[in-house]
Amino acid sequence: MADLANRTLVLEGARAGSATVSIKMAAPAYRLSLRAKADAVAELSQALDISLPETPKTSTTSALRAALWLGPDEWLVIDQGESNLMDACATVSAPHSATDVSHRNTAITVSGTGAEATLNTGCPQDLSLAVFPVGACSRTVFGKAEVVILRVAEDTFRVECWRSFADYVFGLLDEGARDA
């Protein structure tokens, strides 16, 4: 299990934005990259104490945990608590692959009335509320970086990216906020 207390945070305390957008680093979280066939979903959901979504571009949340559908057999599980996701998966007998990616990823929160426009400066996907409602998620690109976007509220998005792209994504978001 990744040790959140001893982690060196990328862009710790960084904030950016404009009059209509706030951009800041999200709190540290545990992350699990999960792959499994359909017959393992129920057992994994029970072990992780969250229903793994089976509909494209959707997520489920339970307390401090979220499960994001990334593909027909792939999820990103994010836990902002003190849970050991790997230990939970170790109890599952159904074939699956679980990888702790807590140190690989970081997250940026983009919120405010201009959040959608800010993200659309670097993301070609339609993020309008009608098409991308609260709870929607998608693996996509932002500029030249692969990201996972989760809409957590009408005016708030969580942008997951690899730590090595954090400076780039944060800077591009800041530019987008000024344009939005």
Salt bridges, closest charged atoms under 4 A:
ASP73 OD1 - ARG35 NH2 2.87
GLU74 OE1 - ARG35 NH1 3.77
GLU74 OE1 - ARG139 NH2 2.84
ASP79 OD2 - ARG65 NH2 2.57
GLU116 OE1 - ARG151 NH2 3.35
GLU160 OE1 - ARG31 NE 2.54
GLU160 OE2 - ARG158 NE 2.74
ASP174 OD2 - ARG178 NH2 3.38
